[in-house]
């Protein structure tokens, strides 16, 4: 009787592991690991993402943020990263530029009003281009954001 219980327990544990193994995918990396990771996350949309490459890019950007850096500086860094083909860093810098823009002080009655800004839209379009690996469009959008700021 005891041996049968252990067999059922072992069988149950195996049954729980099979779906996880079946869903595991090996992904062929064809470029910047952070961008590939972002694309995988967009497809899978897990509840708790595992993003070690994005964390690495964030840590590199944090090292540069020893002093307060304005939006224009983040855009310049993003432009340089795109120019060098480092799209993961470019995405990180664009995210930081957008965050700087959205970190604004407003009257409490306007706190729920979303920010509508042409430069913010251009940063968003640049990020989308980076995720598509469209370096030319990313550079164009970054240049437009720099010119309008």
N, C-alpha and C positions, 0 to 999 in steps of 0.2 A: 504494500500500500504506500509506504514512504517513497519507494523508488518511482512509483507512478506519479506521485505528486511532484517530485523533482523533474521528471521528464516533461510534465505539463508546464511547469514553470520555465524550463529551458526552451521549450517549444514556443511559449508565449513571448519570451524575450526575443527570440529570433524573429518571430512574426512582427514585432515592433521595429526591429532594425531594418528589415527588408525594404520598406518604403523609403527610408532615409537613404539607403544605398542606391535605390533605383532612381531617386531624384538628383543624386549627385552628378554634376556635369563637369567634365574636363573642358576648360575653355582655352582655346588657342590664343595666346597673346600676340597681337599683330602691331603693337605700338606701345604707347605710353601706358604703363600699368594703372595709373590713377584714372585715366579716361576710360580704359577698358572696364575698370571696376565700377565706375559711375554708370556706364551703359548696362552692365550686368544687373546692377541694383535697380535701374529703371525698369528692366524687363521683369525681374523677379519680385521687386517691391516687398522685401521681407519686413517683418515687424521690427526686428532688431538687426540692423545691418552690421556686417563685419567689413570694415573698410580700412585695412592696415595701410594701403598705399595712399589713400586720401589723408590718413592721419600723418603719414610721413611728409606729404606736401604741406600740410598745415603746420607741422613742426618747423619745417624750413622757413615758411613765411613768418612764423612767430619769432624766429631768431632775428629776422630783419626788423621786427616791430618793437625794437628796444625803446624807441621814442615814438611819439604820436605821428602817424603817417597820414597824410590827407589823400583824398580820392584820386587826385591827379597823379600822385606818386605811385599808387597801386596800379593805375592804368598804364603808366610808363613801364612798370615792372612786368605787367601782363603782356604788353607789346613786345618787350625784349624776350620774354619766355616763348611767345608764339614765334618770333623771329628765329629763335634757336631750336624750335621744334619741341620744346618741353611743354606739352599741352596740359599736363596735370598741374604744373605750377601756374600756368596761365589761368586755368580755371580757378585755382585758389585765389590768385590776385584779383581776378574779376569779382569773385564772391566778396572779397574784402572791400573792394571799391564800392560795390552795391550796398554793403552793410554800412559803410561810412556815410553814404548818402542818405540812407534811411534812418540813421541814428541822428534824429533831429529833435529839437525842442519845439513844441507847439502848445498852444493854449489847450487846456484840458477839454474844452468843448469840441475841439477838432482832432482829438486823439484817435478816433475811430475812422477818420477820413484817410483813405489810402493816398500815398504819395504818387502823383503823376508827373513825371519829368522825362523830357526827351532823352537826356543823358542816361538816365536809369534804364530807359528802354533800349538804348544802344548797347549798354553793358549786358543786358539780358540777351540781346541778339548776338553779341560777341560770344557769350557763354554757350549759346546754342550752336554756334558755328564751331567752337572748340570741341564740343561733344560730337559733332559730325566729322571732326578732323578737317574742316574746311579752313585752312590757315589764311587764305586770301581774304575770305569774308570776315574772319575774326579780326584781322589787321584793319580792314576797312572800317568796321564798326568801332574798334578801339580808337582809330584816328578821328572818326566823327565825334566820339565822346570827348576826346581830348580837345578837339577844335571848339566844341560847343561849351566847354567848361572853362 
